[in-house]
């Protein structure tokens, strides 16, 4: 059997041969598309701009191509991988390497508060996220008590565009507002399907999120903010003056209250959810 340590994981031919030899079949249900492009890999590490000794969480480690690059850059990596057929490859490659630990399990079941809030816990999320869980992982990480200082992600372009969408964009959604309250969100570069094995049917994007600290809220206020934004985007085709009536109960049932709240936030009665800035959403949440 080929030693995983001897494989060039940026060579589609060698990776394909290893997968066949080990009987590993990439799962579409798990959103598995292994990155095999050295230039994209280097761009992810460059965009992460990690400080020496950075504690990094990698979700969906796969065959470890990004894991190796992060370790080589001096990071300490906690790698999460659900697929048990990939565990032996990761352990062969990094089992004896300082700074590496493997979490065998589902990222959707991670105890985010305990993991990111621990004194020695990871403070950066750097991942080639599986398409099937990418959105959920990013939102779960951002909404915990101690969100990562930075997230550098390779994920489906449609999802990345939605996270970065400015006010007025039809792609803007509740997650856009939640994330932008906390992070400066920037698309670094598009990644075509040919950079993966197997090739996905869609284009991907490298996305950078940097914690900015401009809009601090305590935990309770942050939860109210997210709830209000979510309620508004459930009726995104409606004008906020009507869609927000009754949101949260109480005074919000009064149309005069809703109109006054919108006016105080600098938003017209005809505004729809995607047209408001983060600052306007914060002003609305404060009134509610």
C-alpha beads as a LAMMPS data file, in Angstrom:
LAMMPS data file: protein, C-alpha beads

288 atoms
287 bonds

1 atom types
1 bond types

-500.0 500.0 xlo xhi
-500.0 500.0 ylo yhi
-500.0 500.0 zlo zhi

Masses

1 110.0

Atoms # bond

1 1 1 0.000 0.000 0.000
2 1 1 1.279 3.460 -0.938
3 1 1 2.523 5.487 2.016
4 1 1 0.335 8.599 2.212
5 1 1 3.396 10.627 3.208
6 1 1 4.913 10.011 -0.243
7 1 1 1.911 11.263 -2.252
8 1 1 1.815 14.642 -3.976
9 1 1 -1.619 15.815 -2.865
10 1 1 -1.629 18.590 -5.471
11 1 1 -1.400 16.015 -8.270
12 1 1 -4.829 14.847 -9.490
13 1 1 -3.209 11.687 -10.860
14 1 1 -1.546 10.727 -7.582
15 1 1 -4.560 11.636 -5.477
16 1 1 -6.834 9.633 -7.760
17 1 1 -4.520 6.635 -7.505
18 1 1 -4.469 6.861 -3.702
19 1 1 -8.254 7.060 -3.523
20 1 1 -8.634 3.983 -5.720
21 1 1 -6.003 2.029 -3.792
22 1 1 -7.628 2.830 -0.432
23 1 1 -11.163 2.272 -1.734
24 1 1 -12.124 5.831 -0.846
25 1 1 -15.089 7.143 -2.802
26 1 1 -15.646 10.903 -2.394
27 1 1 -19.153 11.429 -1.066
28 1 1 -21.442 13.861 -2.830
29 1 1 -23.738 13.745 0.207
30 1 1 -20.858 14.989 2.363
31 1 1 -19.888 17.610 -0.219
32 1 1 -16.383 16.158 -0.657
33 1 1 -14.287 17.847 -3.329
34 1 1 -10.556 17.635 -2.604
35 1 1 -8.444 20.660 -3.527
36 1 1 -5.566 19.677 -5.845
37 1 1 -4.297 23.088 -6.983
38 1 1 -1.067 24.371 -5.425
39 1 1 -1.669 28.017 -6.396
40 1 1 -5.104 28.122 -4.755
41 1 1 -3.682 26.420 -1.680
42 1 1 -0.974 29.080 -1.399
43 1 1 -3.572 31.832 -1.850
44 1 1 -5.656 30.497 1.039
45 1 1 -2.668 30.446 3.383
46 1 1 -1.616 33.918 2.224
47 1 1 -5.134 35.305 2.742
48 1 1 -5.282 33.777 6.231
49 1 1 -2.207 35.828 7.241
50 1 1 -1.846 33.812 10.416
51 1 1 0.469 34.993 13.206
52 1 1 3.239 32.587 14.266
53 1 1 1.879 29.734 16.360
54 1 1 -1.744 30.576 15.500
55 1 1 -4.310 28.091 16.796
56 1 1 -6.416 27.074 13.814
57 1 1 -9.588 25.032 13.434
58 1 1 -9.949 23.244 10.094
59 1 1 -13.377 21.805 9.312
60 1 1 -13.456 19.054 6.708
61 1 1 -9.751 18.215 6.638
62 1 1 -10.250 15.613 3.908
63 1 1 -6.892 14.239 2.750
64 1 1 -4.969 16.957 4.578
65 1 1 -3.733 19.142 1.723
66 1 1 -4.650 22.362 3.570
67 1 1 -3.689 20.834 6.922
68 1 1 -0.130 20.310 5.699
69 1 1 0.141 23.868 4.366
70 1 1 -1.103 25.318 7.664
71 1 1 1.305 23.217 9.727
72 1 1 4.154 24.201 7.402
73 1 1 3.208 27.846 7.992
74 1 1 3.722 27.339 11.733
75 1 1 0.082 27.000 12.793
76 1 1 -1.253 24.581 15.389
77 1 1 -4.162 22.785 13.723
78 1 1 -7.232 21.110 15.169
79 1 1 -8.641 19.215 12.181
80 1 1 -12.246 18.014 12.144
81 1 1 -13.171 15.154 9.817
82 1 1 -16.412 13.171 9.753
83 1 1 -15.507 10.554 7.124
84 1 1 -13.844 7.624 8.892
85 1 1 -12.321 6.386 5.626
86 1 1 -10.082 9.495 5.672
87 1 1 -8.887 9.169 9.267
88 1 1 -6.073 6.697 8.464
89 1 1 -4.668 9.036 5.793
90 1 1 -4.658 11.987 8.181
91 1 1 -3.097 9.932 10.953
92 1 1 -0.391 8.571 8.621
93 1 1 0.497 12.050 7.481
94 1 1 0.298 14.023 10.719
95 1 1 -0.154 11.628 13.644
96 1 1 3.332 12.236 15.006
97 1 1 3.570 15.880 14.102
98 1 1 3.643 18.577 16.776
99 1 1 0.742 20.985 16.647
100 1 1 -1.722 18.566 15.040
101 1 1 -4.839 17.083 16.607
102 1 1 -7.674 15.228 14.897
103 1 1 -11.311 15.468 15.945
104 1 1 -13.165 12.469 14.552
105 1 1 -16.725 13.631 14.197
106 1 1 -19.346 15.857 12.648
107 1 1 -18.640 19.597 12.550
108 1 1 -22.362 20.246 12.961
109 1 1 -22.120 18.743 16.453
110 1 1 -19.106 20.764 17.601
111 1 1 -19.442 22.482 21.005
112 1 1 -18.565 25.861 19.513
113 1 1 -18.738 27.872 22.735
114 1 1 -16.506 25.466 24.634
115 1 1 -14.104 24.944 21.717
116 1 1 -13.538 28.570 20.710
117 1 1 -13.944 29.943 24.223
118 1 1 -11.266 27.749 25.803
119 1 1 -8.084 29.597 26.863
120 1 1 -6.015 27.416 24.513
121 1 1 -8.742 26.956 21.905
122 1 1 -8.432 27.804 18.196
123 1 1 -8.935 31.454 17.266
124 1 1 -8.912 31.137 13.471
125 1 1 -11.081 29.036 11.170
126 1 1 -9.320 28.062 7.926
127 1 1 -11.093 25.452 5.844
128 1 1 -12.040 24.054 2.476
129 1 1 -15.608 23.676 3.677
130 1 1 -17.745 20.795 2.412
131 1 1 -20.503 22.227 0.240
132 1 1 -23.141 20.350 2.208
133 1 1 -22.480 22.125 5.531
134 1 1 -20.549 25.281 4.623
135 1 1 -23.216 27.853 5.467
136 1 1 -24.165 26.210 8.737
137 1 1 -20.551 25.938 9.941
138 1 1 -19.785 29.606 9.267
139 1 1 -22.936 30.875 10.969
140 1 1 -22.514 28.538 13.960
141 1 1 -18.928 29.705 14.451
142 1 1 -19.812 33.395 14.117
143 1 1 -22.785 33.206 16.475
144 1 1 -20.991 31.557 19.386
145 1 1 -19.893 33.479 22.487
146 1 1 -16.285 33.872 21.284
147 1 1 -16.373 33.993 17.478
148 1 1 -13.095 33.360 15.617
149 1 1 -10.765 36.310 15.097
150 1 1 -10.674 35.406 11.419
151 1 1 -12.179 32.929 8.981
152 1 1 -10.516 32.105 5.680
153 1 1 -12.722 29.783 3.703
154 1 1 -12.979 27.982 0.414
155 1 1 -16.656 27.464 -0.249
156 1 1 -19.315 27.544 -2.934
157 1 1 -19.262 30.906 -4.731
158 1 1 -23.005 31.391 -4.402
159 1 1 -22.681 31.091 -0.624
160 1 1 -19.634 33.362 -0.484
161 1 1 -21.373 36.005 -2.601
162 1 1 -24.328 35.907 -0.236
163 1 1 -22.125 36.361 2.841
164 1 1 -20.349 39.352 1.270
165 1 1 -23.450 40.935 -0.330
166 1 1 -23.775 44.680 0.476
167 1 1 -27.038 46.430 1.246
168 1 1 -29.267 46.658 -1.812
169 1 1 -27.976 43.444 -3.332
170 1 1 -30.593 40.781 -4.131
171 1 1 -28.113 38.210 -2.786
172 1 1 -28.225 39.787 0.686
173 1 1 -29.845 37.661 3.371
174 1 1 -30.027 37.300 7.127
175 1 1 -26.619 35.592 7.258
176 1 1 -25.082 38.528 5.346
177 1 1 -26.233 40.935 8.053
178 1 1 -25.290 38.637 10.948
179 1 1 -21.762 38.119 9.615
180 1 1 -21.136 41.721 8.580
181 1 1 -22.056 42.986 12.047
182 1 1 -18.976 41.110 13.239
183 1 1 -16.661 40.776 10.251
184 1 1 -15.238 42.591 7.274
185 1 1 -16.142 40.096 4.548
186 1 1 -14.129 40.029 1.322
187 1 1 -13.968 37.699 -1.668
188 1 1 -10.300 36.943 -2.400
189 1 1 -10.534 34.975 -5.643
190 1 1 -12.806 32.655 -7.579
191 1 1 -11.769 29.011 -7.888
192 1 1 -12.884 27.027 -10.961
193 1 1 -14.128 23.417 -10.785
194 1 1 -10.911 22.068 -12.334
195 1 1 -9.008 22.789 -9.122
196 1 1 -10.782 19.949 -7.317
197 1 1 -11.019 16.178 -7.467
198 1 1 -13.723 15.229 -8.186
199 1 1 -14.745 18.343 -10.100
200 1 1 -17.785 20.073 -8.582
201 1 1 -20.518 21.439 -10.817
202 1 1 -20.112 24.984 -9.502
203 1 1 -17.434 27.644 -9.052
204 1 1 -15.979 28.201 -5.579
205 1 1 -14.502 31.263 -3.903
206 1 1 -11.826 32.001 -1.298
207 1 1 -13.515 34.232 1.282
208 1 1 -11.828 36.271 4.014
209 1 1 -13.664 37.338 7.189
210 1 1 -11.867 39.557 9.725
211 1 1 -13.358 40.415 13.097
212 1 1 -13.694 44.216 13.235
213 1 1 -15.233 44.995 16.637
214 1 1 -17.240 47.999 15.401
215 1 1 -20.655 46.804 16.619
216 1 1 -20.296 45.051 19.990
217 1 1 -23.411 43.560 21.568
218 1 1 -23.793 41.440 24.648
219 1 1 -25.026 37.876 24.169
220 1 1 -28.698 38.662 24.797
221 1 1 -28.693 41.717 22.536
222 1 1 -26.938 39.755 19.791
223 1 1 -29.597 37.046 19.967
224 1 1 -32.381 39.660 19.725
225 1 1 -30.602 41.272 16.784
226 1 1 -30.341 37.958 14.918
227 1 1 -33.965 37.099 15.654
228 1 1 -35.227 40.426 14.317
229 1 1 -33.144 40.171 11.142
230 1 1 -34.258 36.582 10.578
231 1 1 -37.915 37.562 10.977
232 1 1 -37.566 40.339 8.407
233 1 1 -35.892 38.143 5.799
234 1 1 -38.646 35.535 6.102
235 1 1 -40.776 38.060 4.202
236 1 1 -38.099 39.619 2.026
237 1 1 -40.496 40.468 -0.830
238 1 1 -42.592 42.617 1.464
239 1 1 -41.883 46.159 2.535
240 1 1 -40.605 46.310 6.096
241 1 1 -43.417 48.628 7.177
242 1 1 -45.813 45.701 6.756
243 1 1 -43.586 42.642 7.180
244 1 1 -42.236 43.798 10.565
245 1 1 -45.623 44.606 12.059
246 1 1 -46.028 42.293 15.005
247 1 1 -42.424 41.042 14.975
248 1 1 -41.625 40.434 18.623
249 1 1 -45.153 41.342 19.717
250 1 1 -45.987 44.257 21.993
251 1 1 -45.523 47.734 20.535
252 1 1 -44.457 46.278 17.210
253 1 1 -48.127 45.549 16.494
254 1 1 -48.698 49.292 16.230
255 1 1 -48.062 50.492 12.651
256 1 1 -47.074 53.921 13.984
257 1 1 -44.327 52.291 16.075
258 1 1 -42.995 50.436 13.032
259 1 1 -42.970 53.561 10.881
260 1 1 -41.268 55.578 13.631
261 1 1 -38.629 52.871 14.143
262 1 1 -37.866 52.794 10.421
263 1 1 -37.630 56.581 10.311
264 1 1 -35.266 56.616 13.293
265 1 1 -33.063 54.106 11.465
266 1 1 -33.034 56.305 8.359
267 1 1 -35.044 53.779 6.346
268 1 1 -38.114 54.632 4.247
269 1 1 -41.395 52.784 4.795
270 1 1 -40.949 51.222 1.362
271 1 1 -37.621 49.638 2.325
272 1 1 -37.185 45.873 2.048
273 1 1 -34.962 43.729 4.215
274 1 1 -32.011 43.559 1.817
275 1 1 -31.832 47.346 1.431
276 1 1 -30.765 48.116 5.017
277 1 1 -27.172 48.462 6.195
278 1 1 -25.872 46.758 9.324
279 1 1 -26.023 50.095 11.140
280 1 1 -29.702 50.499 10.229
281 1 1 -30.467 46.984 11.444
282 1 1 -28.736 47.783 14.726
283 1 1 -30.845 50.936 15.092
284 1 1 -34.021 48.951 14.431
285 1 1 -33.018 46.251 16.900
286 1 1 -32.392 48.892 19.566
287 1 1 -35.930 50.257 19.101
288 1 1 -37.465 46.783 19.211

Bonds

1 1 1 2
2 1 2 3
3 1 3 4
4 1 4 5
5 1 5 6
6 1 6 7
7 1 7 8
8 1 8 9
9 1 9 10
10 1 10 11
11 1 11 12
12 1 12 13
13 1 13 14
14 1 14 15
15 1 15 16
16 1 16 17
17 1 17 18
18 1 18 19
19 1 19 20
20 1 20 21
21 1 21 22
22 1 22 23
23 1 23 24
24 1 24 25
25 1 25 26
26 1 26 27
27 1 27 28
28 1 28 29
29 1 29 30
30 1 30 31
31 1 31 32
32 1 32 33
33 1 33 34
34 1 34 35
35 1 35 36
36 1 36 37
37 1 37 38
38 1 38 39
39 1 39 40
40 1 40 41
41 1 41 42
42 1 42 43
43 1 43 44
44 1 44 45
45 1 45 46
46 1 46 47
47 1 47 48
48 1 48 49
49 1 49 50
50 1 50 51
51 1 51 52
52 1 52 53
53 1 53 54
54 1 54 55
55 1 55 56
56 1 56 57
57 1 57 58
58 1 58 59
59 1 59 60
60 1 60 61
61 1 61 62
62 1 62 63
63 1 63 64
64 1 64 65
65 1 65 66
66 1 66 67
67 1 67 68
68 1 68 69
69 1 69 70
70 1 70 71
71 1 71 72
72 1 72 73
73 1 73 74
74 1 74 75
75 1 75 76
76 1 76 77
77 1 77 78
78 1 78 79
79 1 79 80
80 1 80 81
81 1 81 82
82 1 82 83
83 1 83 84
84 1 84 85
85 1 85 86
86 1 86 87
87 1 87 88
88 1 88 89
89 1 89 90
90 1 90 91
91 1 91 92
92 1 92 93
93 1 93 94
94 1 94 95
95 1 95 96
96 1 96 97
97 1 97 98
98 1 98 99
99 1 99 100
100 1 100 101
101 1 101 102
102 1 102 103
103 1 103 104
104 1 104 105
105 1 105 106
106 1 106 107
107 1 107 108
108 1 108 109
109 1 109 110
110 1 110 111
111 1 111 112
112 1 112 113
113 1 113 114
114 1 114 115
115 1 115 116
116 1 116 117
117 1 117 118
118 1 118 119
119 1 119 120
120 1 120 121
121 1 121 122
122 1 122 123
123 1 123 124
124 1 124 125
125 1 125 126
126 1 126 127
127 1 127 128
128 1 128 129
129 1 129 130
130 1 130 131
131 1 131 132
132 1 132 133
133 1 133 134
134 1 134 135
135 1 135 136
136 1 136 137
137 1 137 138
138 1 138 139
139 1 139 140
140 1 140 141
141 1 141 142
142 1 142 143
143 1 143 144
144 1 144 145
145 1 145 146
146 1 146 147
147 1 147 148
148 1 148 149
149 1 149 150
150 1 150 151
151 1 151 152
152 1 152 153
153 1 153 154
154 1 154 155
155 1 155 156
156 1 156 157
157 1 157 158
158 1 158 159
159 1 159 160
160 1 160 161
161 1 161 162
162 1 162 163
163 1 163 164
164 1 164 165
165 1 165 166
166 1 166 167
167 1 167 168
168 1 168 169
169 1 169 170
170 1 170 171
171 1 171 172
172 1 172 173
173 1 173 174
174 1 174 175
175 1 175 176
176 1 176 177
177 1 177 178
178 1 178 179
179 1 179 180
180 1 180 181
181 1 181 182
182 1 182 183
183 1 183 184
184 1 184 185
185 1 185 186
186 1 186 187
187 1 187 188
188 1 188 189
189 1 189 190
190 1 190 191
191 1 191 192
192 1 192 193
193 1 193 194
194 1 194 195
195 1 195 196
196 1 196 197
197 1 197 198
198 1 198 199
199 1 199 200
200 1 200 201
201 1 201 202
202 1 202 203
203 1 203 204
204 1 204 205
205 1 205 206
206 1 206 207
207 1 207 208
208 1 208 209
209 1 209 210
210 1 210 211
211 1 211 212
212 1 212 213
213 1 213 214
214 1 214 215
215 1 215 216
216 1 216 217
217 1 217 218
218 1 218 219
219 1 219 220
220 1 220 221
221 1 221 222
222 1 222 223
223 1 223 224
224 1 224 225
225 1 225 226
226 1 226 227
227 1 227 228
228 1 228 229
229 1 229 230
230 1 230 231
231 1 231 232
232 1 232 233
233 1 233 234
234 1 234 235
235 1 235 236
236 1 236 237
237 1 237 238
238 1 238 239
239 1 239 240
240 1 240 241
241 1 241 242
242 1 242 243
243 1 243 244
244 1 244 245
245 1 245 246
246 1 246 247
247 1 247 248
248 1 248 249
249 1 249 250
250 1 250 251
251 1 251 252
252 1 252 253
253 1 253 254
254 1 254 255
255 1 255 256
256 1 256 257
257 1 257 258
258 1 258 259
259 1 259 260
260 1 260 261
261 1 261 262
262 1 262 263
263 1 263 264
264 1 264 265
265 1 265 266
266 1 266 267
267 1 267 268
268 1 268 269
269 1 269 270
270 1 270 271
271 1 271 272
272 1 272 273
273 1 273 274
274 1 274 275
275 1 275 276
276 1 276 277
277 1 277 278
278 1 278 279
279 1 279 280
280 1 280 281
281 1 281 282
282 1 282 283
283 1 283 284
284 1 284 285
285 1 285 286
286 1 286 287
287 1 287 288
